[in-house]
């Protein structure tokens, strides 16, 4: 049931994003998030993984991204570990969403979405491993 | 993700099926840009069968809209936006930058 965390380890390739999405959906629902929250968690984790795959200069090894989902009290916690370049997404300033079309910059939306969709996002490194933790509170 | 393109008299209709994420968004971008490369800037994107769009897709929408609207030569308009996708577009402030229609016929006819 929910006592054991859900885990998956995959090569850091963009074509694996769908598999990651399916894994998050299954885990999130089993851990008690409702459908809307599950979609939000899927999107937030997808953004985090896509960012690592595209900009993290991951080593070319099979298990370069690993994900773990577990229940901690009244929240679901999604932990992403990778051996890519150190990068703290929580330090990225939000994009200007009020700018008109010509002034809108196309980038930066992923990290913004990730932070907006989750209740808490935190980052740390441990012996060369990036650890990003995304927390989503269950509805009471 | 599957793409179907239909060339109409004044408009190009691109229908998408599946997920638009960082893996599939480049294919969508290439399709829309290849239409614009033929000097056709009136575009309708049918998202009726799209249940997932990540920021990679939003980036394509934004970039193509900027290109299409240059010198008032055209626009990217959308139809079939599902409620969850609408929420995502709202979160990143994209709703005011696009016109949305209930059906593809309305969207095509709007040009």
Interface residues (C-beta under 8 A of the other chain):
Chain A: X14 X15 X17 X18 X21 X36 X39 X42 X43 X46 X47 X50 X53 X54 X95 X97 X98 X101 X102 X104 X106 X107 X109 X110 X112 X113 X116 X117
Chain B: X19 X21 X22 X23 X52 X54 X55 X56 X58 X59 X62 X63 X65 X66 X69 X84 X88 X91 X92 X93 X97
